[in-house]
């Protein structure tokens, strides 16, 4: 009789839990304060694929036992991802995106409809969802945005993302102070697109 297969060892969390979490949190906060700016985010995490190092660093810095998290199909298909997040953050993993305070999206091109997530409440707009979205790269020039934290306009690019992202951001901005926030992660960096940003349409 064959011996039962051993479970894969759980991937380690931050080497220095306090300081690594603080550095990751500071990078995310700067990214949200200066929307569209690619902020360096170094991480030596080795999370289970397809969860990236940068998205894992954001998750470990932001999630706790009071923040239900939703995983998209690619991430939820790998039980080790949920186990990694539960062990290192205590966050409950939920199947209903409307019940999540955070969501992890493995493929920016497959970004779900924003309406699937909680948009907050008039008296408690902070009860909305934040989406941590993995993309392959940041650049410049594809999308122009304006809003708090941006002097004039800022030209940004992140790929892959849906072609209708400008329309989604415009609709999201129209809900302000409600709406969802986006945290984009790429190799070595993080970028914020909070609900306060609006796309600038070219004439």
Phi, psi and omega per residue, in radians:
X1 nan 2.269 -3.110
X2 -1.213 2.502 3.094
X3 -1.217 2.519 3.123
X4 -1.092 2.511 3.136
X5 -1.165 2.412 3.116
X6 -1.429 2.472 3.098
X7 -1.168 2.520 3.107
X8 -1.116 2.472 3.127
X9 -1.088 2.534 -3.141
X10 -1.208 2.301 3.117
X11 -1.101 2.471 -3.111
X12 -1.226 2.706 3.050
X13 -1.599 -2.678 3.123
X14 -1.041 2.409 3.082
X15 -1.136 -0.717 3.075
X16 -2.065 1.602 -2.935
X17 -0.941 -0.776 -3.067
X18 -1.272 -0.941 -3.030
X19 -1.268 -0.643 3.103
X20 -1.159 -0.695 3.098
X21 -1.132 -0.709 3.127
X22 -1.112 -0.740 3.141
X23 -1.141 -0.737 3.129
X24 -1.162 -0.739 3.121
X25 -1.084 -0.755 3.133
X26 -1.085 -0.683 3.115
X27 -1.120 -0.744 3.128
X28 -1.138 -0.755 -3.128
X29 -1.105 -0.686 3.096
X30 -1.148 -0.716 3.135
X31 -1.086 -0.667 3.138
X32 -1.304 -0.526 3.128
X33 -1.339 -0.439 3.132
X34 -2.179 1.294 -3.005
X35 -0.969 2.480 3.103
X36 1.440 -0.063 3.122
X37 -1.608 2.250 3.077
X38 -1.375 1.953 -3.091
X39 -1.756 2.247 3.131
X40 -1.005 2.397 3.088
X41 -2.467 1.760 3.131
X42 -1.543 2.400 3.122
X43 -2.580 2.348 3.055
X44 -1.837 0.282 3.083
X45 -1.131 2.684 3.065
X46 -2.297 1.202 -3.058
X47 -1.281 2.866 3.092
X48 -1.161 2.321 3.081
X49 -1.131 2.576 0.153
X50 -1.621 0.336 3.078
X51 -1.270 2.198 -3.106
X52 -1.427 2.844 3.099
X53 -1.048 -0.756 -3.070
X54 -1.212 -0.745 3.103
X55 -1.139 -0.662 3.092
X56 -1.116 -0.717 3.120
X57 -1.090 -0.734 3.094
X58 -1.088 -0.773 -3.119
X59 -1.093 -0.794 -3.115
X60 -1.173 -0.469 3.120
X61 -1.425 -0.461 -2.972
X62 -1.898 -0.495 -3.039
X63 -1.543 2.627 2.972
X64 -2.638 -3.002 -3.021
X65 -1.171 -0.223 -3.136
X66 -1.750 0.140 -3.067
X67 -2.128 1.593 3.093
X68 -1.020 2.426 -3.094
X69 -2.169 2.424 3.088
X70 -1.839 2.387 3.085
X71 -1.933 2.349 3.118
X72 -1.218 3.106 -3.011
X73 -1.045 -0.700 -3.103
X74 -1.139 -0.685 -3.123
X75 -1.372 -0.698 -3.118
X76 -1.217 -0.315 3.115
X77 -1.283 -0.197 -3.130
X78 -1.989 1.734 -3.083
X79 -0.950 -0.489 -3.119
X80 -1.120 -0.468 3.118
X81 -1.156 -0.885 3.118
X82 -1.069 -0.703 3.131
X83 -1.101 -0.726 3.104
X84 -1.035 -0.830 -3.102
X85 -1.192 -0.748 3.135
X86 -1.074 -0.780 -3.061
X87 -1.171 -0.772 -3.008
X88 -1.535 -0.286 -3.115
X89 -2.157 -0.414 -3.041
X90 1.381 -0.008 -3.074
X91 -1.200 2.328 3.049
X92 -1.288 2.361 3.101
X93 -1.609 2.179 -3.059
X94 -1.991 2.651 3.135
X95 -1.547 -0.371 -3.088
X96 -1.703 2.003 -3.135
X97 -1.037 -0.507 -3.133
X98 -1.197 -0.298 -3.133
X99 -1.656 -0.003 -3.028
X100 -1.654 2.511 2.964
X101 -1.601 -0.437 3.059
X102 -2.318 2.685 3.031
X103 -2.420 2.479 3.095
X104 -1.948 2.162 -3.079
X105 -2.047 2.057 -3.031
X106 -1.313 -0.519 -3.038
X107 -2.252 1.931 -3.114
X108 -1.014 -0.521 3.139
X109 -1.154 -0.416 -3.136
X110 -1.801 0.501 -3.125
X111 -0.979 2.123 -3.112
X112 -1.156 2.862 3.050
X113 -1.052 2.335 -3.116
X114 -1.060 -0.517 -3.104
X115 -1.144 -0.221 3.100
X116 -1.283 -0.266 -3.047
X117 -1.908 2.743 3.135
X118 -1.153 2.352 -3.072
X119 -1.707 0.026 -3.067
X120 1.609 3.096 3.135
X121 -2.172 2.712 -3.089
X122 -0.971 -0.733 3.129
X123 -1.441 -0.320 -3.108
X124 -2.405 1.211 -3.118
X125 -1.105 -0.344 -3.137
X126 -1.297 -0.091 3.114
X127 -1.506 0.409 3.104
X128 -1.564 3.079 -3.111
X129 -1.643 2.610 2.990
X130 -2.017 2.223 -3.128
X131 -1.787 2.146 3.042
X132 -1.700 1.951 -2.936
X133 -2.050 2.196 3.118
X134 -1.494 2.262 3.003
X135 -2.221 2.962 -3.065
X136 -1.541 -0.493 -3.076
X137 -2.819 2.730 2.980
X138 -1.936 2.638 3.097
X139 -2.696 -2.547 -3.124
X140 -2.566 2.559 2.919
X141 1.928 -0.336 -3.024
X142 -1.434 -0.488 -3.051
X143 -2.461 2.320 3.093
X144 -1.898 2.252 -3.105
X145 -2.208 2.780 3.072
X146 -2.436 2.883 3.107
X147 2.479 -3.109 3.128
X148 -0.975 2.396 -3.132
X149 1.551 -0.009 3.139
X150 -2.143 2.172 3.082
X151 -1.455 1.851 -3.062
X152 1.328 -2.018 3.134
X153 -2.142 2.789 3.025
X154 -2.336 2.279 3.131
X155 -1.695 2.139 -3.040
X156 -2.365 2.872 3.048
X157 -2.664 2.459 3.021
X158 -2.523 2.368 -3.078
X159 -2.449 2.507 0.021
X160 -1.566 2.565 3.021
X161 -2.488 2.789 -3.122
X162 -1.086 2.576 3.136
X163 -1.114 -0.442 -3.111
X164 -1.605 0.293 -3.120
X165 -0.991 -0.764 3.111
X166 -0.968 -0.736 3.118
X167 -1.150 -0.669 3.107
X168 -1.127 -0.749 3.130
X169 -1.131 -0.674 3.124
X170 -1.117 -0.774 3.118
X171 -1.150 -0.648 3.112
X172 -1.148 -0.733 3.125
X173 -1.118 -0.583 -3.127
X174 -1.148 -0.344 3.128
X175 -1.485 -0.183 -3.011
X176 -0.888 2.345 0.241
X177 -1.467 0.041 3.033
X178 -1.425 3.136 3.136
X179 2.011 2.958 -3.112
X180 -1.742 2.790 3.059
X181 -1.950 2.537 3.103
X182 -1.980 2.339 2.957
X183 -2.065 1.970 3.130
X184 -1.678 2.416 3.098
X185 -2.154 2.411 3.058
X186 -2.378 2.946 -3.134
X187 -0.929 2.008 3.065
X188 1.416 0.122 -3.065
X189 -2.726 2.872 3.091
X190 -2.414 2.587 -3.125
X191 -2.412 2.392 3.132
X192 -1.809 2.420 2.973
X193 -2.278 1.374 -3.122
X194 -1.227 2.945 -3.101
X195 -1.091 -0.283 -3.102
X196 -1.373 -0.193 -3.096
X197 -1.472 2.670 3.059
X198 -2.372 2.483 3.089
X199 -1.266 2.519 3.095
X200 -1.781 2.002 -3.118
X201 -1.402 2.309 3.124
X202 -1.286 2.535 3.092
X203 -1.258 nan nan
